[in-house]
Amino acid sequence: MGANLPGQALSPERKPGAPLLVTAELPGDVLSWADGLRRAHYPPERNRLRAHVTLFHALPATVEEELVQVLKDLSASPPPSARMTGLMKLGHGTALALESPEVVELHGVIAERMHGLLTHQDARPLRLHITIQNKVTGEAARALQAELAPQLQPFAFRFRGFGLYAWEDGLWREIRTIPFRG
């Protein structure tokens, strides 16, 4: 399942040198729910992707083979547990805050293997979240947070795998999904 919204098209050929993104793939029910919130609250002219949990935003294309092997090795473990804990304030947006010590640990292993290749954004401590609104006024973000906060109940789930994508002109080209097997 690709990360782009339906109707978003990429060229037939993969763009050489496109940066790689790694996600923690959500189970179908959580993805559907979060994507519904994203479609309802993300500015439609900017919403080109479905709901997602990004672990790495821009790894060099040259590490694809090694990265796939690292993800395959790590996916031998059982699906990591996670918890949606509430809202995360983004300043000019809103996200669903997630907790998953297991995914944070897996992220650390990948980061160590990719040491020296991480962007500043990818080298920062991981704050797991699903963005449902971004690039709006602070007032609009606060209004949505006030509306949603009383409705949200924390819940547990398990991530289903890793997603590997190429970033091409603002869209994501799915390379592969690597499910947890443990």
Number of C-alpha atoms within 10 A of each C-alpha: 8 17 18 19 16 10 7 11 11 15 8 6 6 13 14 10 12 19 19 24 22 22 19 24 24 22 13 11 10 18 17 14 11 21 21 14 18 24 18 12 20 20 15 10 6 10 17 19 18 20 26 20 21 20 24 21 17 20 21 17 16 13 13 16 9 12 20 18 11 15 22 18 12 21 20 13 12 15 18 20 15 19 15 20 16 20 21 18 16 15 14 15 23 28 22 20 18 21 17 19 14 13 19 17 12 17 21 16 15 18 17 13 13 17 10 9 15 17 13 8 11 17 16 9 10 16 15 22 22 24 26 24 25 21 15 15 12 15 12 17 22 17 11 14 18 12 11 14 11 9 9 13 9 12 12 13 16 18 21 21 23 24 26 25 23 27 21 17 10 11 18 24 23 17 16 14 21 20 21 21 13 10
